[in-house]
Amino acid sequence: MRFVLRTLGIWLLLLAMVAAVVDATKSLAGGGAWVVTPLGEQWRLVFPEMLDGFRQWVSGTVGTWLWDPIIVSILAAPTWVVFGILGVFLYWLGQKRKEVEVFIN
């Protein structure tokens, strides 16, 4: 299980780097103005129907209280930040823990 978590974390970190390079390329091509692509906009460009279906599923299953304050905030964050945080977290979960030696007298 640790191997799967580390592998998924590395892939998410790679996706974060790709998204950061895309934003940096857009920034350089646009005359130097910093361009940041939000996750929701990126998702809508790649899978337009899936985002609406996800919204309906969350609203129907959990409730609208989860969609509006929490998920909308995550979708407004830059793509590379969201993937980077998820990747670091999953990689951290998949690390081998240091063994603690306990001595009892």
C-alpha positions as CSV (number, residue, x, y, z in Angstrom):
1,M,0.0,0.0,0.0
2,R,2.9,2.4,0.7
3,F,4.3,1.8,-2.7
4,V,0.9,2.7,-4.3
5,L,0.7,5.9,-2.2
6,R,4.3,6.9,-3.1
7,T,3.7,6.2,-6.8
8,L,0.5,8.2,-6.9
9,G,2.2,11.0,-4.9
10,I,5.1,11.2,-7.4
11,W,2.6,11.2,-10.4
12,L,0.7,14.1,-8.8
13,L,3.9,16.0,-8.2
14,L,4.8,15.5,-11.9
15,L,1.4,16.8,-12.9
16,A,2.0,19.8,-10.6
17,M,5.3,20.5,-12.3
18,V,3.7,20.2,-15.8
19,A,0.9,22.6,-14.7
20,A,3.5,25.0,-13.3
21,V,5.4,24.9,-16.6
22,V,2.3,25.5,-18.6
23,D,1.4,28.6,-16.5
24,A,5.0,29.9,-16.7
25,T,5.0,29.4,-20.5
26,K,1.7,31.3,-20.7
27,S,3.1,34.0,-18.5
28,L,6.2,34.4,-20.7
29,A,4.2,34.4,-23.9
30,G,1.8,36.9,-22.5
31,G,4.3,39.6,-22.0
32,G,5.4,38.8,-18.5
33,A,2.1,39.1,-16.7
34,W,1.7,36.2,-14.2
35,V,-0.9,33.8,-15.5
36,V,-2.4,31.3,-13.1
37,T,-4.9,28.6,-14.3
38,P,-7.4,27.6,-11.7
39,L,-8.1,23.9,-11.3
40,G,-11.8,24.4,-12.1
41,E,-11.0,26.1,-15.4
42,Q,-8.5,23.4,-16.3
43,W,-11.0,20.7,-15.4
44,R,-13.7,22.4,-17.5
45,L,-11.3,22.5,-20.5
46,V,-10.3,18.9,-20.3
47,F,-13.6,17.2,-19.2
48,P,-16.5,19.7,-19.4
49,E,-19.4,17.3,-18.6
50,M,-17.5,15.6,-15.8
51,L,-17.3,18.8,-13.6
52,D,-21.1,19.3,-13.8
53,G,-21.7,15.7,-13.0
54,F,-19.3,15.9,-10.1
55,R,-21.2,19.0,-8.8
56,Q,-24.5,17.2,-9.0
57,W,-23.1,14.1,-7.3
58,V,-21.6,16.0,-4.4
59,S,-24.8,18.2,-4.0
60,G,-27.0,15.1,-4.1
61,T,-24.9,12.8,-2.0
62,V,-23.3,15.0,0.7
63,G,-25.1,18.3,0.4
64,T,-24.6,21.8,-1.0
65,W,-22.8,22.8,2.1
66,L,-19.7,20.9,1.0
67,W,-19.8,22.2,-2.6
68,D,-20.1,25.9,-2.1
69,P,-17.6,26.8,0.5
70,I,-15.0,24.0,0.3
71,I,-14.9,22.5,-3.2
72,V,-15.4,25.8,-4.9
73,S,-12.4,27.2,-3.0
74,I,-10.3,24.2,-4.1
75,L,-11.4,24.6,-7.7
76,A,-10.4,28.3,-7.6
77,A,-6.9,27.5,-6.5
78,P,-4.1,27.1,-9.1
79,T,-3.8,23.7,-10.6
80,W,-0.2,23.2,-9.7
81,V,-0.8,24.1,-6.0
82,V,-3.6,21.6,-5.6
83,F,-1.7,18.8,-7.3
84,G,1.5,19.7,-5.4
85,I,-0.2,19.6,-2.0
86,L,-2.0,16.3,-2.8
87,G,1.3,14.8,-4.2
88,V,3.3,15.8,-1.1
89,F,0.7,14.5,1.2
90,L,0.3,11.1,-0.5
91,Y,4.1,10.7,-0.7
92,W,4.4,11.5,3.0
93,L,1.7,8.9,3.8
94,G,3.6,6.3,1.8
95,Q,6.9,6.8,3.5
96,K,8.3,4.0,5.7
97,R,8.1,5.0,9.3
98,K,11.2,5.0,11.4
99,E,11.3,2.2,13.9
100,V,11.2,3.3,17.5
101,E,13.1,1.2,20.0
102,V,11.6,1.2,23.4
103,F,13.7,-0.1,26.3
104,I,11.9,-1.3,29.4
105,N,14.0,-1.7,32.6
